[in-house]
Amino acid sequence: MSYIILVSGGVKSGKSEFAEYLASKEKNVTYIALSEKRTDDKLWEEKLVVHKLRRPKNWKLIETENLMPILKEDIGVLLVDSLGGFIVDNLTKKEDEWNNCLNNLLYYLTSYESKIIIVGEQTGWGLVSEYEIGNIYNDRLGICLKEITKISKENWITINGKAIKLDNMFFEIPK
């Protein structure tokens, strides 16, 4: 059974930096950059350069939109940045397909034998998108984060450059 660490937070909260800090304690790390290519988006490309410059040179890098095949074979410690890319890659799936995809993700995460550090975006704190696709994204990401929290050994949230460990300081919301 894997050792999952979930680090979530809002935009520019420090979640990636904190996940990288946690991963820096490991000997061999594979960094999974979950994002589609956006070569026409200069701001996005600049953000990726900042992320690349922060990472140690000895970390292996896999840039992909599809996380599942990577989780099927244990390749050592993973840092997955970020969960939003997984949601985007599966955004057009119908609800039944999405639920199956989420269940598969949870299965592969718990079956993976090495440590996995997952970065996840916190969205929708009071903002409701005027677009259906935005609301689907927020809902699926929220559900995904909630489910991964349940199987994680450590759960962190980053706010304004500070990391707070949520384990042992929460009350589970009854169903």
GIQUI-V464346 format. One record per residue. SS is DSSP state (hx for helix, st for strand, lp for the rest). Layout:
SS ; SS
This chain:
lp ; lp ; st ; st ; st ; st ; st ; st ; st ; lp ; lp ; lp ; lp ; lp ; hx ; hx ; hx ; hx ; hx ; hx ; hx ; hx ; hx ; lp ; lp ; lp ; lp ; lp ; st ; st ; st ; st ; st ; st ; lp ; lp ; lp ; lp ; lp ; lp ; lp ; hx ; hx ; hx ; hx ; hx ; hx ; hx ; hx ; hx ; hx ; hx ; hx ; hx ; lp ; lp ; lp ; lp ; lp ; st ; st ; st ; st ; st ; lp ; lp ; lp ; hx ; hx ; hx ; hx ; lp ; lp ; lp ; lp ; lp ; st ; st ; st ; st ; st ; lp ; hx ; hx ; hx ; hx ; hx ; hx ; hx ; lp ; lp ; lp ; lp ; lp ; hx ; hx ; hx ; hx ; hx ; hx ; hx ; hx ; hx ; hx ; hx ; hx ; hx ; hx ; hx ; hx ; hx ; lp ; lp ; lp ; st ; st ; st ; st ; st ; st ; st ; lp ; lp ; lp ; lp ; lp ; lp ; lp ; lp ; lp ; lp ; hx ; hx ; hx ; hx ; hx ; hx ; hx ; hx ; hx ; hx ; hx ; hx ; hx ; hx ; hx ; hx ; hx ; hx ; hx ; hx ; lp ; lp ; st ; st ; st ; st ; st ; st ; lp ; lp ; st ; st ; st ; st ; lp ; lp ; lp ; lp ; lp ; lp ; lp ; lp ; lp ; lp
